[in-house]
Amino acid sequence: MKKENHIALHSTSFIHEIKQIVTEARQKAYIAINSAMVEAYWLMGKRIVEEEQQGKERADYGTQLLKELSTELTQEFGKGFSVPSLYNYRLFYQTFPEIFSTPWRILSWSHYKRLLTVPNPEARAWYLKEAQEQMWSYRTLNRNIGSQYYERLLLSHDKEKMETEMKSLTLPYQQVYQESYGSGVYRIVSKYRLYRIQTRIGYHQQLTTFLA
């Protein structure tokens, strides 16, 4: 009887270790996928801007370019390349032209899309820095931008108190990146299977629904 209990306890520990291996693998996969998606969108935006500059003598060149590009990419790769999406990729590059010289690639596309809605460059840069350093989840970033936390912080006479208040209010939304990576990649694996994840930019659109 004691022997059976010992085996059961040993098996529990063994299973836990195996689960941990799988979880860590999923986390690493999610991080790699996220980085590839962010890079792909930035590179697409860069090429769009470069192409537009060649045809800048035509007032309607940029609009027509995005329409034709959207049609071509959608026919080839499916959803994820609408004109508004391509516009966001272009804006992404224009807003963060030096992004790959910084550690901020860790942020997801959802983070960057929200940051693009911040009109004040100083505020946007501050939110970007804080999101990376404090490992804000998207929900935390969204809430802080929506509550104009940066602007209120500048006007506050007690910045320490305000920072404490912010952390308290966003705690329910805050997720450590490793945890969100683990649950996020599980959805990817179950829906798309890892063997479908390609390195070519065109094939990244299979994950657009997840990261949009």
C-alpha positions in Angstrom: 0.0 0.0 0.0 2.8 2.4 0.9 4.6 1.5 -2.3 1.5 2.5 -4.3 1.3 5.8 -2.6 5.0 6.5 -3.3 4.4 5.7 -7.0 1.4 8.1 -7.0 3.4 10.9 -5.5 6.3 10.3 -7.8 4.0 10.3 -10.8 2.4 13.6 -9.8 5.8 15.2 -9.6 6.8 13.6 -12.9 3.6 14.8 -14.7 4.1 18.3 -13.3 7.6 18.5 -14.7 6.4 17.4 -18.1 3.6 19.9 -18.0 6.2 22.6 -17.2 8.3 21.7 -20.2 5.3 22.0 -22.5 4.2 25.3 -20.9 7.7 26.8 -21.3 7.8 25.6 -24.9 4.5 27.3 -25.6 5.7 30.5 -24.0 8.8 30.5 -26.2 6.8 29.8 -29.3 4.4 32.7 -28.5 7.3 35.1 -27.9 8.9 34.1 -31.2 5.6 34.4 -33.1 4.8 37.7 -31.6 8.2 39.1 -32.5 7.9 37.8 -36.0 4.4 39.3 -36.5 5.5 42.7 -35.2 8.6 42.6 -37.4 6.5 41.6 -40.5 4.0 44.5 -40.0 6.9 47.0 -39.5 8.7 45.8 -42.6 5.5 45.9 -44.7 4.9 49.4 -43.5 8.5 50.4 -44.4 8.2 49.0 -48.0 4.8 50.7 -48.4 6.3 54.1 -47.4 9.3 53.6 -49.7 7.0 52.7 -52.6 4.8 55.7 -52.0 7.7 58.0 -52.0 8.6 56.9 -55.5 5.1 57.9 -56.8 4.7 61.0 -54.6 4.1 63.2 -57.7 0.7 61.6 -58.0 -1.7 62.8 -55.3 -3.8 59.6 -55.3 -0.8 57.2 -55.6 -0.8 56.2 -51.9 -4.5 55.4 -51.8 -4.4 53.4 -55.0 -1.3 51.6 -53.9 -3.0 50.3 -50.7 -6.1 49.2 -52.6 -4.1 47.3 -55.2 -1.8 45.8 -52.6 -4.8 44.8 -50.4 -6.4 43.0 -53.4 -3.3 41.1 -54.3 -2.5 40.0 -50.7 -6.0 39.0 -49.9 -6.2 36.8 -53.1 -3.0 35.2 -52.2 -3.1 34.9 -48.4 -6.7 35.5 -47.3 -7.9 37.8 -44.5 -5.6 40.2 -42.6 -4.6 42.6 -45.4 -7.5 45.0 -45.7 -6.8 48.6 -46.7 -7.2 49.8 -43.0 -4.8 47.1 -41.9 -2.2 48.2 -44.5 -2.7 51.7 -43.4 -1.9 50.7 -39.8 1.3 48.9 -40.9 2.4 52.1 -42.7 1.5 54.2 -39.7 3.4 51.7 -37.5 6.6 52.2 -39.4 6.2 56.0 -39.6 5.5 56.3 -35.9 8.2 53.9 -34.7 10.9 54.1 -37.4 13.7 53.0 -35.0 11.8 50.3 -33.2 14.4 47.5 -34.0 17.1 49.4 -32.2 15.2 49.2 -29.0 14.0 46.3 -26.7 10.4 47.2 -27.3 9.8 44.4 -29.8 8.5 42.4 -26.9 5.2 44.2 -27.0 2.4 42.7 -29.0 0.7 44.1 -32.1 -2.3 44.9 -30.0 -0.1 47.1 -27.8 1.2 49.0 -30.8 -2.2 49.5 -32.3 -3.4 51.1 -29.1 -0.2 53.2 -28.9 -0.9 54.5 -32.4 -4.1 56.1 -31.2 -2.2 58.3 -28.8 -1.8 61.7 -30.6 0.7 63.2 -28.2 4.3 62.0 -29.1 5.6 62.5 -25.5 2.7 60.7 -24.0 3.0 57.9 -26.6 6.7 57.5 -25.8 6.0 57.4 -22.1 3.3 54.7 -22.4 5.6 52.7 -24.7 8.5 52.9 -22.2 6.3 52.0 -19.2 4.5 49.2 -21.0 7.8 47.5 -21.7 9.5 48.2 -18.4 6.5 47.3 -16.2 5.4 44.5 -18.5 1.9 45.8 -18.9 -0.7 43.6 -20.4 -2.7 45.0 -23.2 -5.7 45.6 -20.8 -3.4 47.6 -18.5 -2.1 49.7 -21.3 -5.6 50.3 -22.7 -6.9 51.3 -19.3 -4.0 53.7 -18.6 -4.3 55.4 -21.9 -8.1 55.6 -21.6 -7.9 57.2 -18.2 -5.2 59.7 -19.5 -2.9 58.5 -16.8 0.2 60.3 -18.3 -1.6 63.7 -18.4 -2.9 63.3 -14.9 0.5 62.3 -13.7 2.0 65.5 -15.1 -0.6 67.6 -13.3 -0.4 65.7 -10.0 1.4 67.2 -7.0 1.8 63.7 -5.4 3.1 61.5 -8.2 4.0 58.6 -5.9 0.4 58.4 -4.6 -0.9 58.5 -8.1 1.4 55.7 -9.2 0.3 53.6 -6.3 -3.4 54.3 -7.2 -2.8 53.3 -10.8 -1.1 50.0 -9.9 -4.0 49.2 -7.5 -6.7 49.9 -10.1 -4.9 48.0 -12.9 -3.9 45.0 -10.8 -7.0 43.0 -11.8 -6.1 43.4 -15.5 -2.4 43.0 -15.1 -0.8 39.8 -16.3 2.8 38.7 -16.1 4.0 38.2 -19.7 4.9 34.6 -19.2 1.4 33.8 -18.1 -0.2 35.5 -21.0 2.3 33.9 -23.4 1.4 30.5 -22.1 -2.4 30.8 -22.5 -2.0 32.7 -25.7 0.1 30.2 -27.5 -2.2 27.4 -26.4 -4.9 29.0 -28.5 -2.5 29.1 -31.4 -1.4 25.6 -31.1 -4.9 24.2 -30.8 -6.3 26.2 -33.7 -3.6 26.4 -36.2 -1.0 23.8 -35.1 2.6 24.9 -34.9 3.7 23.2 -38.2 1.6 25.9 -40.1 3.7 28.7 -38.6 6.0 29.9 -41.3 8.8 32.4 -41.3 7.7 34.1 -44.6 5.8 37.3 -44.1 2.9 36.2 -46.2 2.2 33.1 -44.1 2.1 35.1 -40.8 -1.4 36.2 -41.7 -2.6 32.8 -40.3 -2.1 34.3 -36.9 -3.6 37.7 -37.6 -6.9 36.9 -35.9 -5.1 36.1 -32.7 -2.9 39.2 -32.7 -5.3 41.7 -34.1 
